[in-house]
Amino acid sequence: MIRFDQTLSQDTTGMDNETDSKGREDLQPVPPTISQQMIALLARMLIRMIGLTLQIRILGSDELKNARTDSSSGQVAFAFWHGHQFPLVNHWRRKKNAVLTSLSRDGSLQTLILDGFGFHCIRGSASHGAVRGLIGIIRAMKAGHDAVFAVDGPQGPYHEVKPGGLYVGMKTGAAIVPLGIAVRKARIFEKAWDRYILPYPFTKVIILHGAGMIIPPETDTEKLDQMAENLGGVIEALTLEAESLL
C-alpha cells in the first residue's frame, strides 16, 4: 500500500515539488490529441442520449442524508465498482463532484468526457501522481465538492477496494457512501478487466445508497486496509440487492 499516512500528512503547499511512486518529479498529464477531442465529443453525445432514456430509480436517499449529517465537512465520498459508472455520469451532471483521472492518454480522454458533464477532474492515479491526485481531491472537498471513487481502480484487481478513497475520508471527515448499481438490460464487455456495463436505451437502472462510513482520524494502515475490505463487502451486497429490485 502507498504510505498516504506519511506523505499526505505533510503541508499540501509542497504539492508542486512532490514525486511519484518511482521518485520522478513533477509528472504532467499527457495532453489530449485532436482525435481524442473528437472521440470525447461523440462519447458525450452518446452518454447524454442514452442517459436521458434510462429509467433510473434512486434508493437510500435517507442514508445519503444521514451520511451528510454525520460528516464533519458536510461532504461525502461515493464509492462504487469500476465498470458500473455509466448511469452515474449523466445522472450527476452539473453537480459538484470531484473525480480522480489518470495522467495517461486514456486519462486525458476520460477527463475530456467528464469535463463536459461538469465533473471537477483531478489528474493522478494509484501508479503515477497518486499523492498529487489525492491532495487535489482533498482540496476540492474542502472547497465544497463531493468525491467520486471507483474504488477498485485504476486497473483492478476486479472488485478489490484500494484504500485511497478511505484515506481521503479520514483526512476530510467526509463519510464514505457505498453505492450498489444494477442495470436490467446492458451490453457487458466480458473481456475488459472491469466487465464494463453499457446500458441499453430505455432500460431500468437502480442506484442504491448504503449507510455512510466514517473513518476515524489517525486510523492506522492495518485498520484502513481492513476497512477497505469491509467496504468491498458492503458494495457487493448493495449491488446484489439492487439487482434483486430490477
Secondary structure as the mmCIF struct_conf table of DSSP 4:
data_model
#
loop_
_struct_conf.conf_type_id
_struct_conf.id
_struct_conf.beg_label_comp_id
_struct_conf.beg_label_asym_id
_struct_conf.beg_label_seq_id
_struct_conf.end_label_comp_id
_struct_conf.end_label_asym_id
_struct_conf.end_label_seq_id
HELX_RH_AL_P HELX_RH_AL_P1 PHE A 4 THR A 7
TURN_TY1_P TURN_TY1_P1 LEU A 8 SER A 9
BEND BEND1 GLN A 10 GLN A 10
HELX_RH_3T_P HELX_RH_3T_P1 THR A 12 ASN A 17
STRN STRN1 THR A 19 THR A 19
TURN_TY1_P TURN_TY1_P2 SER A 21 LYS A 22
BEND BEND2 GLY A 23 GLY A 23
STRN STRN2 GLU A 25 GLU A 25
BEND BEND3 ASP A 26 ASP A 26
HELX_LH_PP_P HELX_LH_PP_P1 PRO A 29 THR A 33
HELX_RH_AL_P HELX_RH_AL_P2 ILE A 34 THR A 53
STRN STRN3 GLN A 55 LEU A 59
HELX_RH_AL_P HELX_RH_AL_P3 SER A 61 ASP A 70
BEND BEND4 SER A 71 GLY A 74
STRN STRN4 VAL A 76 PHE A 80
TURN_TY1_P TURN_TY1_P3 HIS A 82 GLY A 83
HELX_RH_AL_P HELX_RH_AL_P4 PHE A 86 HIS A 91
TURN_TY1_P TURN_TY1_P4 TRP A 92 ARG A 94
BEND BEND5 LYS A 95 LYS A 95
STRN STRN5 ASN A 97 THR A 101
BEND BEND6 LEU A 103 SER A 104
HELX_RH_AL_P HELX_RH_AL_P5 ARG A 105 ASP A 115
TURN_TY1_P TURN_TY1_P5 GLY A 116 GLY A 118
STRN STRN6 HIS A 120 ARG A 123
BEND BEND7 ALA A 126 GLY A 129
HELX_RH_AL_P HELX_RH_AL_P6 ALA A 130 LYS A 142
TURN_TY1_P TURN_TY1_P6 ALA A 143 GLY A 144
STRN STRN7 ASP A 146 ALA A 150
TURN_TY1_P TURN_TY1_P7 VAL A 151 GLN A 155
BEND BEND8 PRO A 157 PRO A 157
TURN_TY1_P TURN_TY1_P8 TYR A 158 HIS A 159
BEND BEND9 PRO A 163 PRO A 163
HELX_RH_AL_P HELX_RH_AL_P7 GLY A 164 THR A 172
HELX_LH_PP_P HELX_LH_PP_P2 ALA A 174 ALA A 174
STRN STRN8 ALA A 175 VAL A 183
BEND BEND10 ARG A 184 LYS A 185
STRN STRN9 ALA A 186 ILE A 188
TURN_TY1_P TURN_TY1_P9 GLU A 190 LYS A 191
BEND BEND11 ALA A 192 ALA A 192
TURN_TY1_P TURN_TY1_P10 TRP A 193 ASP A 194
STRN STRN10 ILE A 197 PRO A 199
HELX_LH_PP_P HELX_LH_PP_P3 TYR A 200 TYR A 200
TURN_TY1_P TURN_TY1_P11 PRO A 201 PHE A 202
STRN STRN11 LYS A 204 HIS A 209
STRN STRN12 MET A 213 MET A 213
TURN_TY1_P TURN_TY1_P12 PRO A 217 GLU A 218
HELX_RH_AL_P HELX_RH_AL_P8 THR A 221 SER A 244
TURN_TY1_P TURN_TY1_P13 LEU A 245 LEU A 245
#
